[in-house]
Amino acid sequence: MRKVWVIGGAAVGLGMGFVMLLVVGVYVVAGNLVNGVTSGGRGLAQGAVPAAYKSLVQKWGNLCPALTPALLAAQLYQESGWNPTVVSPADARGIAQFIPGTWATHGIDGNGDGKRDIWDPNDAIPSAASYDCELAKYVKDVPGNVSDNMLAAYNAGAYRVIKAGGVPPISETQDYVKRIRSLSQSFAAPVSRIDPTQQAAGAIGFAQSKLGTPYLWGGEGAAEQGGRFDCSGLTQAAYAKVGIDLPRVANDQYNAGPHPSRDQLLPGDLVFFSTDRSDSRAIHHVGIYVGGGYMIDAPRTGAVIRFDPIDTPDYFGATRVTEDGAKALPTTV
């Protein structure tokens, strides 16, 4: 259960000054009147990759120019949700989801222990990077973006990419490339501009309309639940109101867009809290930032939806939700 950090007497109203701050914050977002933050380098966003795999992803994600750590992280997350024991219906295995036949040809001994173990992330993650870069060599002379062509070759085979002269007109392959590319923004350390989302003001407006509503564990605002929410149920409903479908749980919502730093937050950003600042999978709470160091959140059983400060010992980070980022999220993680 999330620790509660409450400002004295601040359940629903914090006075006209704070309400005005919120109104101004919403106006700024709606009018796109502030500077964006940055995204898209070769580093990894804080906590986006579980600590157990971060050094592997950072190292092997720089294996060739067509690959980045964020792109490799997005691919692994899309394939397995960081689960090293998962088996797909097609018998793809482990964190990198290799088919045994492909592993026999392309699996490498990443940790140098004399074995090539499809279940060991220390072998599977290097093998995924090695295979990506091998495919990039095959398609390097194909027109278009080499990273897109590499991903398309991973999904459809290099021959089809070469024959098509780029990403082939196969809906599954085109969707795969778009998802990985969009999702990679959630794993990249910020380095280029990120604009505010147009939907942020509407999401805040929805959350504000629910102030004072009692908390319900598992609540999604359904009539049979008395219109009550838990933390991620509220954020999911707020963004659904503006046409963006988020996953149900907070630690998956973290991957719905790029990650502004604390001093770059804008109203509408989702803010997250965790007992482990090195692992987004340990996130246990989420709220919607409204400006001035405050969020609207559904905190815990016995409390109501309210304004709370975000600067607490378990503050983890933030996500600027984008429509493409939300659409890119796998539905099985």
FIBASE-235754 format. One record per atom (N, C-alpha, C): z negated, x negated, y negated. Coordinates in steps of 0.1 Angstrom, whole numbers, padded with zeros to 4 digits, always signed. Example, Ala and Ser with C-alpha at 12.3 -4.5 7.8 and 13.67 -1.06 7.14 Angstrom:
BEGIN
-0078-0132+0057 -0078-0123+0045 -0078-0132+0033 -0071-0128+0022 -0071-0137+0011 -0079-0129+0000 
***
This chain:
BEGIN
+0000-0009+0012 +0000+0000+0000 +0000-0009-0012 +0008-0005-0022 +0009-0013-0035 -0004-0013-0042 -0008-0025-0047 -0020-0025-0056 -0016-0018-0069 -0026-0011-0075 -0023-0003-0087 -0029-0010-0099 -0020-0012-0109 -0024-0018-0121 -0022-0008-0132 -0033-0002-0137 -0032+0009-0146 -0037+0005-0160 -0030+0010-0170 -0035+0009-0183 -0045+0021-0185 -0056+0018-0191 -0066+0029-0192 -0061+0042-0198 -0062+0053-0191 -0058+0066-0196 -0044+0068-0196 -0035+0059-0191 -0021+0060-0192 -0015+0067-0180 -0017+0079-0178 -0011+0086-0166 +0003+0091-0170 +0004+0100-0180 +0017+0105-0183 +0021+0101-0197 +0013+0103-0207 +0017+0100-0221 +0010+0087-0226 +0017+0079-0232 +0012+0066-0238 +0013+0067-0253 +0015+0078-0259 +0016+0079-0274 +0030+0079-0279 +0032+0084-0291 +0045+0085-0297 +0052+0072-0298 +0044+0061-0301 +0051+0048-0302 +0058+0044-0290 +0052+0046-0278 +0058+0042-0266 +0070+0051-0262 +0068+0064-0265 +0079+0073-0263 +0091+0069-0271 +0089+0065-0284 +0100+0061-0292 +0107+0048-0287 +0098+0039-0281 +0104+0027-0275 +0113+0031-0264 +0109+0041-0256 +0117+0045-0244 +0130+0051-0249 +0129+0060-0260 +0141+0066-0265 +0151+0055-0270 +0146+0046-0277 +0155+0035-0283 +0161+0027-0271 +0153+0024-0261 +0158+0017-0249 +0169+0024-0243 +0168+0037-0241 +0178+0045-0235 +0191+0045-0243 +0189+0046-0257 +0200+0046-0266 +0208+0033-0265 +0200+0022-0264 +0207+0009-0264 +0215+0008-0251 +0210+0013-0240 +0217+0012-0227 +0230+0021-0228 +0228+0033-0233 +0239+0042-0233 +0250+0037-0242 +0247+0030-0253 +0257+0026-0263 +0261+0012-0260 +0256+0005-0249 +0260-0009-0246 +0259-0018-0258 +0247-0017-0265 +0245-0025-0277 +0238-0038-0275 +0235-0042-0263 +0228-0054-0261 +0236-0064-0253 +0232-0076-0253 +0240-0087-0246 +0237-0085-0231 +0246-0088-0223 +0244-0088-0208 +0238-0101-0204 +0234-0101-0191 +0230-0114-0185 +0240-0119-0176 +0237-0129-0169 +0248-0137-0162 +0247-0136-0147 +0259-0139-0141 +0259-0138-0126 +0271-0146-0121 +0270-0151-0108 +0281-0156-0101 +0283-0170-0098 +0272-0178-0098 +0273-0192-0095 +0272-0196-0080 +0270-0209-0078 +0269-0214-0064 +0254-0214-0059 +0245-0211-0068 +0231-0210-0064 +0228-0196-0058 +0215-0194-0054 +0211-0182-0048 +0200-0175-0057 +0201-0162-0058 +0191-0155-0066 +0177-0156-0059 +0167-0157-0067 +0153-0159-0062 +0149-0148-0052 +0146-0152-0040 +0141-0143-0030 +0151-0134-0023 +0164-0135-0027 +0174-0127-0022 +0177-0130-0007 +0176-0142-0003 +0177-0147+0011 +0164-0149+0016 +0160-0144+0028 +0147-0147+0034 +0144-0162+0034 +0132-0166+0032 +0128-0180+0031 +0132-0188+0043 +0132-0182+0055 +0135-0189+0067 +0149-0193+0068 +0158-0187+0060 +0172-0190+0061 +0178-0195+0048 +0170-0196+0037 +0175-0200+0024 +0182-0214+0024 +0175-0224+0030 +0180-0237+0029 +0193-0238+0037 +0194-0231+0048 +0206-0231+0056 +0218-0225+0049 +0215-0214+0042 +0226-0207+0035 +0230-0215+0023 +0220-0221+0016 +0224-0230+0004 +0232-0242+0009 +0228-0248+0019 +0235-0260+0024 +0249-0257+0029 +0250-0248+0039 +0263-0245+0045 +0272-0236+0037 +0266-0229+0027 +0274-0221+0018 +0283-0230+0009 +0280-0243+0008 +0287-0252+0000 +0296-0261+0008 +0299-0256+0021 +0307-0264+0030 +0322-0267+0025 +0327-0257+0018 +0341-0258+0014 +0343-0250+0001 +0353-0253-0007 +0354-0247-0020 +0356-0231-0020 +0362-0226-0009 +0364-0212-0008 +0351-0204-0005 +0341-0211-0001 +0328-0204+0003 +0317-0208-0008 +0308-0199-0010 +0297-0201-0018 +0284-0197-0011 +0273-0202-0014 +0260-0197-0007 +0259-0182-0009 +0262-0176-0020 +0261-0161-0022 +0271-0154-0013 +0283-0159-0012 +0293-0153-0004 +0289-0153+0011 +0283-0164+0016 +0279-0166+0029 +0267-0156+0031 +0258-0156+0022 +0246-0147+0023 +0250-0132+0024 +0260-0128+0016 +0265-0115+0016 +0271-0111+0030 +0278-0121+0035 +0285-0119+0048 +0275-0117+0059 +0264-0125+0059 +0254-0125+0069 +0246-0112+0068 +0243-0108+0056 +0236-0095+0053 +0244-0083+0058 +0257-0084+0055 +0266-0073+0059 +0267-0072+0074 +0267-0084+0080 +0269-0084+0095 +0257-0080+0102 +0245-0084+0098 +0233-0082+0106 +0220-0078+0099 +0221-0078+0085 +0208-0075+0078 +0198-0085+0081 +0202-0098+0083 +0192-0109+0086 +0185-0107+0099 +0190-0099+0108 +0184-0097+0121 +0190-0107+0132 +0183-0117+0136 +0188-0127+0146 +0189-0122+0160 +0185-0110+0163 +0185-0105+0177 +0194-0093+0179 +0201-0088+0168 +0209-0076+0169 +0221-0078+0177 +0225-0068+0185 +0237-0068+0192 +0245-0055+0188 +0258-0057+0185 +0266-0045+0181 +0272-0038+0193 +0277-0026+0191 +0284-0019+0202 +0296-0027+0207 +0302-0036+0199 +0313-0044+0204 +0308-0058+0210 +0295-0059+0212 +0289-0071+0218 +0289-0083+0209 +0290-0080+0196 +0288-0091+0186 +0273-0094+0185 +0269-0107+0185 +0256-0111+0188 +0250-0119+0176 +0237-0117+0174 +0229-0125+0165 +0231-0123+0150 +0225-0132+0142 +0225-0131+0128 +0239-0131+0122 +0248-0138+0128 +0262-0140+0123 +0272-0131+0130 +0267-0123+0140 +0275-0114+0148 +0288-0120+0153 +0286-0130+0161 +0298-0136+0168 +0300-0129+0181 +0313-0126+0184 +0317-0122+0198 +0316-0134+0207 +0311-0133+0219 +0309-0145+0228 +0322-0153+0229 +0334-0147+0230 +0346-0155+0231 +0349-0163+0219 +0346-0157+0207 +0348-0165+0194 +0338-0176+0193 +0326-0173+0198 +0315-0183+0197 +0319-0195+0206 +0325-0192+0218 +0329-0203+0227 +0338-0213+0220 +0346-0208+0211 +0356-0216+0205 +0351-0222+0192 +0343-0214+0184 +0340-0218+0170 +0325-0221+0168 +0317-0218+0178 +0303-0221+0176 +0300-0236+0176 +0291-0240+0167 +0287-0254+0166 +0272-0256+0167 +0269-0268+0170 +0255-0272+0172 +0250-0276+0158 +0245-0266+0150 +0242-0268+0136 +0229-0276+0134 +0220-0276+0143 +0207-0283+0141 +0206-0296+0150 +0217-0299+0157 +0218-0312+0164 +0209-0313+0176 +0205-0302+0182 +0195-0303+0193 +0203-0304+0207 +0216-0305+0206 +0224-0306+0219 +0228-0293+0225 +0225-0282+0218 +0228-0269+0223 +0235-0261+0212 +0244-0252+0217 +0251-0242+0208 +0245-0228+0212 +0236-0223+0204 +0229-0211+0208 +0233-0200+0198 +0240-0190+0203 +0245-0179+0195 +0234-0171+0189 +0221-0172+0195 +0210-0164+0190 +0202-0172+0179 +0204-0185+0178 +0196-0193+0170 +0202-0194+0156 +0196-0189+0145 +0202-0189+0132 +0205-0204+0127 +0198-0214+0133 +0201-0227+0129 +0214-0232+0134 +0219-0225+0144 +0233-0228+0149 +0243-0217+0144 +0239-0205+0143 +0248-0194+0140 +0252-0194+0125 +0242-0197+0116 +0246-0197+0102 +0256-0209+0099 +0253-0221+0104 +0263-0231+0102 +0277-0228+0108 +0276-0221+0120 +0289-0218+0127 +0297-0208+0118 +0290-0198+0112 +0297-0188+0104 +0303-0195+0092 +0296-0205+0086 +0302-0212+0075 +0314-0220+0079 +0312-0227+0091 +0323-0236+0096 +0335-0227+0099 +0333-0216+0105 +0344-0207+0109 +0351-0202+0096 +0344-0198+0086 +0349-0193+0073 +0358-0204+0068 +0353-0216+0067 +0361-0227+0061 +0373-0231+0069 +0372-0230+0082 +0384-0232+0091 +0395-0222+0088 +0391-0209+0086 +0400-0199+0083 +0406-0201+0069 +0398-0206+0060 +0403-0209+0046 +0414-0219+0046 +0413-0229+0055 +0424-0239+0057 +0437-0232+0062 +0435-0223+0072 +0447-0216+0077 +0454-0209+0067 +0447-0203+0057 +0454-0194+0047 +0455-0200+0033 +0453-0213+0032 +0452-0219+0019 +0465-0218+0011 +0477-0217+0018 +0489-0216+0011 +0494-0201+0009 +0486-0192+0013 +0489-0178+0012 +0487-0173-0003 +0496-0166-0009 +0494-0161-0023 +0481-0153-0024 +0475-0154-0036 +0463-0146-0039 +0450-0155-0038 +0439-0149-0039 +0426-0156-0040 +0422-0161-0026 +0420-0174-0025 +0417-0180-0012 +0405-0175-0005 +0394-0172-0013 +0382-0166-0007 +0385-0152-0002 +0392-0144-0009 +0396-0131-0004 +0404-0132+0009 +0413-0141+0009 +0422-0143+0021 +0413-0148+0033 +0404-0157+0030 +0395-0162+0040 +0387-0150+0047 +0381-0142+0038 +0373-0130+0043 +0382-0121+0051 +0394-0119+0046 +0404-0110+0053 +0407-0116+0067 +0409-0129+0068 +0412-0136+0080 +0400-0134+0090 +0388-0135+0085 +0376-0133+0093 +0376-0119+0100 +0381-0109+0092 +0381-0096+0097 +0393-0092+0105 +0405-0097+0101 +0417-0092+0107 +0425-0103+0115 +0421-0116+0112 +0428-0127+0118 +0437-0134+0108 +0438-0147+0109 +0446-0154+0100 +0461-0151+0100 +0466-0148+0112 +0480-0145+0114 +0484-0133+0105 +0476-0122+0105 +0479-0110+0098 +0478-0113+0083 +0469-0122+0078 +0469-0125+0064 +0481-0133+0060 +0485-0142+0068 +0497-0150+0066 +0510-0141+0066 +0511-0133+0075 +0522-0124+0076 +0523-0114+0064 +0511-0109+0060 +0511-0100+0049 +0513-0107+0035 +0511-0120+0035 +0512-0127+0022 +0499-0124+0014 +0488-0122+0020 +0476-0119+0013 +0467-0110+0021 +0457-0103+0015 +0449-0094+0022 +0458-0083+0028 +0458-0081+0041 +0468-0071+0047 +0464-0057+0043 +0474-0048+0044 +0472-0034+0040 +0465-0026+0051 +0453-0031+0055 +0445-0025+0065 +0432-0020+0059 +0430-0007+0059 +0418-0002+0051 +0405-0009+0055 +0403-0011+0068 +0390-0017+0072 +0389-0031+0066 +0400-0039+0066 +0400-0052+0061 +0398-0053+0046 +0405-0044+0039 +0404-0043+0024 +0390-0039+0020 +0384-0030+0028 +0371-0026+0025 +0361-0037+0028 +0363-0044+0038 +0354-0056+0042 +0354-0066+0031 +0366-0070+0026 +0367-0080+0015 +0360-0075+0003 +0362-0062-0001 +0356-0057-0013 +0341-0056-0012 +0336-0052+0000 +0321-0051+0002 +0315-0065+0001 +0320-0075+0007 +0314-0088+0007 +0314-0094-0007 +0326-0092-0014 +0327-0097-0028 +0317-0090-0037 +0315-0077-0036 +0306-0070-0044 +0292-0074-0041 +0289-0074-0028 +0275-0077-0024 +0271-0091-0027 +0281-0100-0028 +0277-0114-0031 +0271-0115-0045 +0274-0106-0054 +0268-0106-0067 +0253-0104-0067 +0248-0097-0056 +0234-0095-0055 +0227-0108-0050 +0234-0117-0044 +0228-0129-0038 +0230-0141-0047 +0238-0140-0058 +0241-0151-0066 +0231-0153-0077 +0227-0166-0080 +0219-0169-0091 +0227-0166-0104 +0221-0159-0114 +0229-0156-0126 +0235-0168-0133 +0248-0167-0137 +0254-0178-0145 +0265-0172-0154 +0269-0160-0153 +0279-0154-0162 +0275-0140-0166 +0282-0134-0175 +0278-0121-0181 +0277-0110-0171 +0266-0102-0172 +0265-0089-0165 +0262-0078-0176 +0271-0069-0176 +0269-0058-0186 +0259-0047-0181 +0253-0040-0191 +0245-0029-0187 +0253-0018-0180 +0247-0011-0171 +0255+0000-0165 +0254+0013-0173 +0265+0020-0173 +0266+0033-0180 +0256+0043-0175 +0253+0042-0162 +0245+0052-0155 +0230+0050-0158 +0226+0039-0164 +0212+0036-0165 +0204+0046-0173 +0210+0051-0184 +0203+0060-0193 +0201+0073-0185 +0210+0078-0178 +0209+0090-0170 +0198+0089-0159 +0197+0077-0153 +0187+0075-0143 +0173+0075-0149 +0172+0069-0161 +0159+0070-0168 +0155+0084-0172 +0165+0091-0177 +0163+0105-0180 +0158+0113-0169 +0163+0111-0157 +0159+0119-0145 +0144+0115-0142 +0141+0102-0142 +0128+0097-0139 +0118+0103-0149 +0122+0103-0162 +0113+0108-0172 +0110+0122-0170 +0120+0130-0165 +0117+0144-0163 +0107+0147-0152 +0105+0137-0144 +0095+0139-0132 +0081+0133-0135 +0079+0129-0148 +0066+0124-0151 +0055+0135-0148 +0044+0130-0142 +0033+0140-0139 +0034+0146-0125 +0046+0144-0118 +0047+0149-0105 +0039+0141-0095 +0031+0148-0086 +0023+0141-0077 +0031+0132-0067 +0026+0121-0063 +0032+0112-0053 +0031+0118-0039 +0042+0116-0031 +0042+0119-0017 +0048+0108-0009 +0041+0102+0001 +0047+0092+0009 +0059+0099+0017 +0070+0092+0016 +0082+0097+0022 +0089+0108+0014 +0084+0111+0002 +0090+0122-0006 +0103+0118-0012 +0112+0128-0011 +0126+0126-0017 +0129+0137-0027 +0119+0145-0031 +0121+0155-0041 +0126+0169-0035 +0126+0170-0022 +0130+0182-0016 +0121+0194-0019 +0127+0206-0018 +0119+0218-0021 +0107+0219-0012 +0109+0216+0001 +0099+0218+0011 +0088+0207+0009 +0091+0197+0001 +0081+0186-0002 +0075+0189-0016 +0077+0200-0021 +0072+0204-0034 +0078+0196-0046 +0090+0190-0044 +0096+0183-0054 +0090+0169-0057 +0082+0164-0047 +0075+0152-0049 +0083+0140-0043 +0079+0128-0048 +0086+0116-0044 +0076+0105-0040 +0081+0095-0033 +0075+0082-0032 +0083+0072-0041 +0080+0059-0041 +0086+0051-0051 +0101+0049-0050 +0106+0046-0038 +0120+0045-0036 +0127+0058-0035 +0120+0069-0031 +0126+0082-0032 +0129+0086-0046 +0121+0082-0055 +0123+0085-0070 +0135+0077-0075 +0136+0064-0072 +0147+0056-0077 +0160+0060-0071 +0159+0064-0058 +0172+0068-0051 +0177+0081-0058 +0167+0091-0060 +0171+0103-0066 +0176+0102-0081 +0170+0092-0088 +0174+0090-0102 +0188+0085-0103 +0192+0076-0094 +0206+0071-0094 +0216+0080-0088 +0211+0088-0078 +0220+0098-0072 +0224+0108-0083 +0215+0111-0092 +0218+0120-0103 +0229+0116-0111 +0232+0103-0112 +0243+0098-0120 +0254+0092-0111 +0254+0097-0098 +0266+0094-0089 +0265+0081-0082 +0254+0074-0081 +0252+0062-0073 +0243+0064-0062 +0248+0062-0050 +0240+0064-0037 +0233+0051-0034 +0220+0050-0035 +0212+0039-0031 +0206+0041-0017 +0203+0030-0010 +0196+0031+0003 +0182+0037+0001 +0176+0041+0011 +0163+0049+0010 +0151+0040+0007 +0151+0027+0012 +0139+0019+0011 +0141+0008+0000 +0130+0004-0006 +0130-0005-0017 +0137-0018-0015 +0134-0024-0003 +0139-0038-0001 +0154-0038+0001 +0160-0027+0005 +0175-0026+0005 +0180-0022-0009 +0173-0015-0017 +0178-0012-0030 +0179-0025-0039 +0171-0035-0035 +0172-0048-0042 +0186-0054-0042 +0193-0051-0032 +0207-0057-0031 +0218-0048-0037 +0215-0039-0046 +0225-0030-0051 +0231-0035-0064 +0230-0048-0067 +0235-0054-0079 +0230-0067-0082 +0234-0074-0093 +0229-0087-0097 +0215-0086-0102 +0208-0098-0103 +0194-0098-0106 +0191-0105-0120 +0189-0097-0130 +0185-0103-0143 +0171-0109-0142 +0168-0119-0150 +0155-0125-0151 +0146-0116-0159 +0133-0120-0159 +0123-0111-0166 +0127-0109-0180 +0131-0120-0187 +0134-0119-0201 +0148-0113-0204 +0155-0109-0194 +0168-0103-0196 +0169-0089-0192 +0157-0083-0189 +0157-0069-0184 +0162-0059-0195 +0169-0049-0190 +0173-0038-0198 +0168-0025-0192 +0166-0015-0200 +0162-0002-0195 +0172+0003-0184 +0167+0008-0173 +0175+0013-0162 +0175+0003-0151 +0172-0010-0153 +0171-0019-0142 +0160-0015-0133 +0162-0017-0120 +0151-0015-0110 +0142-0027-0109 +0129-0025-0109 +0120-0036-0109 +0112-0035-0096 +0110-0047-0089 +0105-0047-0076 +0092-0055-0075 +0084-0052-0064 +0071-0059-0063 +0069-0062-0048 +0063-0074-0045 +0062-0079-0032 +0050-0088-0030 +0045-0089-0018 +0034-0098-0015 +0040-0112-0012 +0053-0113-0010 +0059-0126-0007 +0071-0128-0017 +0069-0137-0026 +0079-0139-0037 +0091-0147-0032 +0091-0151-0019 +0102-0159-0014 +0111-0150-0005 +0108-0137-0003 +0116-0129+0006 +0117-0115+0002 +0129-0111-0002 +0131-0097-0006 +0129-0087+0004 +0129-0091+0017 +0126-0081+0028 +0111-0077+0028 +0103-0084+0020 +0088-0081+0020 +0085-0071+0008 +0095-0067+0000 +0093-0058-0011 +0087-0045-0006 +0077-0041-0014 +0069-0029-0010 +0069-0018-0021 +0074-0021-0033 +0074-0011-0043 +0085-0013-0053 +0089-0002-0059 +0100-0003-0069 +0098+0008-0080 +0102+0005-0092 +0102+0014-0103 +0114+0012-0112 +0116+0021-0122 +0127+0020-0131 +0122+0015-0145 +0128+0003-0149 +0123-0003-0162 +0128+0006-0173 +0119+0007-0183 +0122+0015-0195 +0121+0008-0208 +0117-0005-0207 +0115-0013-0219 +0101-0016-0223 +0099-0027-0231 +0086-0030-0236 +0076-0034-0225 +0081-0039-0213 +0072-0043-0202 +0067-0031-0194 +0073-0019-0195 +0069-0008-0187 +0080-0002-0178 +0076+0004-0168 +0085+0012-0159 +0080+0026-0157 +0088+0034-0152 +0084+0047-0146 +0084+0045-0131 +0073+0049-0124 +0072+0047-0110 +0064+0058-0104 +0065+0059-0091 +0056+0068-0082 +0047+0058-0075 +0035+0056-0079 +0027+0044-0075 +0021+0045-0061 +0014+0056-0058 +0006+0057-0046 +0001+0071-0044 -0004+0073-0032 -0010+0086-0028 -0022+0088-0038 -0023+0101-0043 -0034+0104-0052 -0030+0102-0067 -0019+0096-0070 -0014+0093-0083 -0002+0102-0086 +0002+0102-0099 +0014+0109-0103 +0025+0099-0108 +0037+0104-0109 +0048+0096-0115 +0044+0094-0129 +0045+0081-0134 +0039+0078-0147 +0045+0065-0152 +0041+0061-0164 +0044+0047-0169 +0034+0037-0164 +0039+0026-0159 +0030+0015-0155 +0036+0002-0160 +0028-0008-0163 +0032-0021-0167 +0039-0028-0155 +0049-0037-0158 +0055-0044-0147 +0049-0058-0145 +0042-0063-0155 +0037-0077-0154 +0024-0077-0146 +0026-0078-0133 +0014-0078-0124 +0016-0090-0114 +0006-0094-0107 +0007-0105-0098 +0018-0104-0087 +0021-0091-0084 +0031-0090-0073 +0045-0086-0078 +0047-0088-0091 +0061-0086-0096 +0071-0096-0089 +0081-0091-0084 +0091-0099-0076 +0104-0102-0084 +0110-0092-0090 +0122-0094-0097 +0129-0081-0100 +0141-0081-0104 +0148-0069-0108 +0163-0069-0103 +0169-0057-0104 +0183-0055-0100 +0189-0046-0110 +0201-0050-0115 +0209-0042-0124 +0219-0034-0115 +0216-0022-0112 +0223-0014-0102 +0238-0012-0107 +0247-0015-0098 +0261-0012-0101 +0267-0003-0090 +0277+0005-0094 +0283+0014-0084 +0289+0007-0072 +0296-0004-0075 +0303-0012-0065 +0292-0019-0056 +0281-0024-0063 +0271-0030-0055 +0264-0021-0045 +0262-0009-0050 +0255+0001-0041 +0265+0005-0029 +0278+0007-0033 +0287+0010-0022 +0289-0001-0012 +0287-0013-0016 +0289-0024-0007 +0278-0026+0004 +0266-0020+0001 +0255-0021+0010 +0258-0016+0024 +0255-0023+0034 +0257-0018+0048 +0247-0007+0050 +0250+0002+0059 +0242+0014+0062 +0232+0012+0073 +0233+0000+0080 +0225-0002+0092 +0214-0013+0090 +0212-0018+0078 +0202-0029+0076 +0188-0023+0075 
***
